[in-house]
């Protein structure tokens, strides 16, 4: 998610979906993937025997926008106002493909609305065209692994390409169970009869009082990965559901939402993308990226400049003043995450007692409002007394894995950032037994044994 802070101006709602030429079902959803051998030389002597698969050189970029929530105005601005200002590819067979899947609330009453999959391209006259490829019914839940899988499979079937990538935007609360972040006390109470162990006593830190919206001047409903405010109730995704919703490996997966920078999240997704872009803290409502330039970095040239994109994003926030100067971002290679897990697993085994009694108040935090579920990964071990020699393999693994990381000196006047490894992690001694029971199911915990 992104934090909707008190300084953010609300965008207008006019023309929420159709900002360019809209042609419902106007283009053939099945993009041709066969050519005629010799056609480029005008050879047509054997029209029935010379069809061949075209060599794919183009790439497909999908913006997956889950804005059926309080972010609808911001995501609308990203896609309808900013995106057309940047590079938009042509619509030819060999041109890169730019797609947007979006579900946006028409107003804050959250009346169920359809979702749309659109292709954006420039015609021969240089006009930006938005062709609607498919309209999904109002009952479609965007924050669903099944929906995301359907969209991605549809994209791959319709547009054969050399590679596929996705930018995902919505609310977020990392690995936490759906619904926990905003109302932890209510969540814990409601699970007393669920068979999971409820905390009868608080740990080193107090569980925050409900509700986040009532006590937070920067309130934004911060949830699990994604949120749809359906008429039947809020629907969110777990990390495992999100992971299952990606049916093939992506070149890169970039998150524009809060708390995506947990090791629990990226480790679950390590086999789903070559590169992942994340934020260990919350993200301000205007978003991680400048969407008027994002495609210049991602699809304008043959090779995407991910590091350049993230440097530009951070530099923008680092030049701001006051609470606007609030940003943490990390770009990492997933093929190094197994080594990070091995290094952490060894430290967790050797220093188990120290970690169980870690000095919580001294460890770098990435949360506000006492939502004490996100601590700096490396600093947890450092403050637990791990020696430099024992820490060296973890630091080496992180250095090999992380392409770029940066953090402002503080985050919206709530906490300072003095130790930034680029990733966060849950700390059991600052959590609850109920959260521990959920944490045991995470792929990361199964790899490192943090919670027994």
Secondary structure, DSSP 8 states (H G I E B T S, - for coil): -EE--TT------SSSS-SSEEEET-S-SS---EEETTGGGT--TTTTT-EEE-----EEEEEEEEESSTTHHHHHIIIIIIGGGS---B-STTS-EEEEEEEE-SSTT-----EEEEEEEE-TTS-EEEEEEEEE-TT--SS-HHHHHHHHHHHHHHS--SEEEEEEES---TTS-TTTTTTHHHHHHHTTTTTS---SS--SS----S-HHHH-TT-----SEEEEEETTEEEEE-HHHHHHT--S-EEEEEEESTTTTBHHHHHHTTTTEEEEEE-SS-EETT-SS-TTTHHHHHTSSSS--HHHHHHHHHHHHHT--GGG---EEEEEEGGGHHHHHHHHHHHHHHTHHHHHT--GGGS-B--STT----EEHHHHHHHTT--HHHHHHHHHHHHHHEEEEEE-SEETTTEE-----S-EE--GGGS-HHHHHHHTTSHHHHHH-S--
